[in-house]
């Protein structure tokens, strides 16, 4: 069973579920709730952004020592289709480093259709020795 490398209260508030986390990769699910919807009944883009940011940051955290911190520097999202129902985000570190990591992620819906792709740069803050 996968374990979060950090667990902000916001993750619990959203109900994020961690399915996998290892070796620069993560899989996180966001169960649909009516309050996450927009006026058309689709998942709101802000909820998708939060999910994909969590997936990418956890992917980075899986490559660095416990006690380290990360912070999003840049994040570019491309919404590709409306989304309905539960979503799954898969994050993957493209290139890690001691101070910066480059990450990509994809969000799919329950049918497996891609609804969003993203890339991001994260600041890595290793623990002080």
Phi, psi and omega in degrees: 000132182287148178236136177302142174272344170206154184221074179298148177305331180299322178299316179295319179301318179285338184081027180298141180239123181272118179263326182205145177200111178186148169051043176080015180228146177219155172224119182229137179251147174237104176293138180290137171231144181306326181289351175268000184274162172260189183292345178264359180086006177272163174296131180294142180301329178294323177293320178296318180298319179296318179298312185290326175295318178298316181297318180288317181294322178292323177301316178297313182301331181289352182252357185237161183297148173304147182092350175280164177232158174227156176216137179290126176266306177225152175210125178245125180245141174236107178280126189251337182197156174295152182234139179230140176082194182295146180238153176232130177248135175243120179253148180212130176287126178273317177208123178261167178197178181283338181231340181219143176229143178250131189223152174230158178206160177222140176246132177238157177266184184298337179272356181089005179281139178285127179248340180201144171232149182212159170223152182207161172241132180240140171279135178251129180238099181288153179296147178284134181275000000 
